[in-house]
Amino acid sequence: LLGGRLGRVVVDAGHGGKDPGAVGFGGLKEKNVNLDIASRVARNLREAGVDVIQTRSNDTFISLAERTAMASRPGVDLFVSIHSNATKSRSASGIEVYYIGALNFDDKCEAQRLHNEKKLCSLLNMRKDSREVRGIVTDMLYAHKVEDGPRLADAVSRGLTQGLGQSSRGSKPARFYVLRNTLVPAVLVEVGFISNPKEAGQLKEGAYRQKIADAITKSLMRYVYAQGI
């Protein structure tokens, strides 16, 4: 983040291709809802002058490893993964946003995380194979990620619940793969329950999906300017 501006954001549409995600009320497929909302967020950000990387822009399968690798390129500021919630209870409702808490030793040594760290450092202007410098860079990234993740999640949670008039299930830590193995502040956003008849009906509507995208976009921009970085 430079000068209180977003440089580059990775927008991740959860699931896709052979992986439909949850299938909710009326046969609504999570992968389709996620892709449409993520594409709207990406368009909003681009119109605001932000550089965007979409992990997928159509109905294709992208591995979790590939998604985190895309978010480990130089210049990436934030990672936002869009998902739709589901549960056996049709009454469950509301917005949830997840972030990563402190990583344990095994998390820090996870193969994909180490791969992403090495790949990022190889693209930076530093002396080749400088383990000491690489360690400093990765420690700084880790500290920034763990410190800012909760604040980012809270900003998105508040922005969505206010913008949509929906109940909030809060922001909370989780150990999802894309949260553990990305190197920048990252959130996974559950935009509503497709297993809930009312919310599934809303999520089918393009106008409501646009409201979600607008709320996420505004939350990201507010978060960045509030940090004053």
Secondary structure, 3 states (H helix, E strand, C coil): CECCECCEEEEEECCECCECCCECHHHCEHHHHHHHHHHHHHHHHHHCCCEEEECCCCCCCCCHHHHHHHCCCCCCCEEEEEEEECCCCCCCCCEEEEECCCCCHHHHCCHHHHHHHHHHHHHCCCCCCCHHHHHHHHHHHHHHHHHHHHHHHHHHHHHHHHHHCCCEEEEEECCCHHHHCCCCCEEEEEEEECCCHHHHHHHCCHHHHHHHHHHHHHHHHHHHHHHCC
